[in-house]
Amino acid sequence: MTKKKWIFMLFMGVLMTATTACGSGSSGKVESKEKQTTKGGKTVLTLSIQESNPFYQALEKKFEAKYPDIDLQINSYKNMGEQWGSSDYEKYKKTMNTAILSGKGTDIIEVGSLPIDEYVSKQVLLNMNDYMEQDKTLNKSDVEMGVLDAMKLNDGIYTVPSGFFLRAFIGDGDVLKNTDVKIDEKNWSWKEFGEISKKIMQRAEKGNKDQRYALANNPPDVILQEMIVDSYAQFVDTAAKKAKFDSPAFMELMQQIKKMYDEKIITSAPADVGNQLFYSAVITSPADFIDGPHSFFENPKLLQKPHDGQSTGGMRIIPSSQFAIQAKSPAKDEAWKFITFLLSEEAQSLQDREGFSLLKSVNEKMLNDIQEKVKSAAYKLPNGSTAKVSDEEFTQFKQLINSADQYASLDSKVIFIVGEESISFFSGQKSAEEVAKLIQNRTTIYLNE
């Protein structure tokens, strides 16, 4: 994956997460506006989104077909295909923030890149717990409740995503199987990752094989950003608005990354297929379990990521579009109908919906269809070769999706500050202590704005 594409995926992954909240949220204690109706007597239900796309167009059409007494009006900040810049996101956030906090926003809001914690603490979003528990139309045994539970704020459901991605860590199964170097993936740290990779690489060199790397194709500042995303709570106390980047743990992490690059365990340069021991990837759909790992390795092995003692290293949830109901909405019942429709098989099966489904049955059907194509040799990898995937791998894929419950609550601006300031350390211009202080000062100011 190129640096540009990786940074884009990281950026989108970060924007698709919310920061941890402090406060109780709303349970309908605020006053509601008067319900709007059309001339034909339909209830007007408004939805705001960042950008129009075919998924929303199809969703609107099918929702109104199911509920002919509701007029769903979708307001998009940008039209489909228009370019986004960093200033555009800032303008979007400011516009939406003003509308939501003033109670003048739409009934339903796509909030993936907005400060959800602030909205919950100021009681402007509806806690959907009671709706979820009382609704008889939802087959909750089929819903990926582990995802919704992981995304709860103060035990409340304030957002529901249309789907989700997974951040995975994949290794070369053949190499790992044929080495006497053992990996305790449930407990390995990044320091141990470097030591283990170095031993495996040294053995490969003795066998006169091509130069191998543990990881490739990304600069050290990007690797650091990903590590901070995975261990965000260790370095940022969102509720207290305090950062801990001037800690020995953060400086050691930077030094460990630099050491791995200096020793050529990790490289910024691209590595040929077969010359990389591990790679980290965003798995965006059931097909991605096959297309990515099996393009890199003949026998890929899904692993827990190297991690500190405060996280598990398991596959991390990255929600796609997240929807919230405004507490002041006069059409809460109609808005909840939209949420339940979003969780229906009809909506979750829409071709243009992104990510894994929030329904177990939809994910299983997609994997079963792929499995049948693999068995008949009809499934081809992106490079055109025939995919060879065992039944055991498909069983593992299903288990991983249904057990996903790791969710990193974070702020994208903090991650970008870490990446921006750390470049001067990795280039040798500043010491780890100097850079740690700069990051600490900038994030402290930002968190308390």
Secondary structure, DSSP 8 states (H G I E B T S, - for coil): --HHHHHHHHHHHHHT------S--BSS-S------B-TTS-EEEEEEEEE--HHHHHHHHHHHHH-TTEEEEEEEEE-TT----HHHHHHHHHHHHHHHHTT-S-SEEE-TTS-HHHHHHTT-BB--HHHHHH-SSS-TTTB-HHHHHHT-BTTB---EES-EEEEEEEEEHHHHHT-S----TTT--HHHHHHHHHHHHHHHHHTT----BSB-SS-HHHHHHHHHHHTHHHHEETTTTEE-TTSHHHHHHHHHHHHHHHTTSB-SS---TTSBSEEEEEE-STTHHHHTHHHH-SSEEEE-----TTS----EEEE-SEEEEBTT-TTHHHHHHHHHHHTSHHHHT-TT--SB-SBHHHHHHHHHHHHHHHHTT--B-TTS-B----HHHHHHHHHHHHT--EE----HHHHHHHHHHHHHHHTTSS-HHHHHHHHHHHHHHHHT-
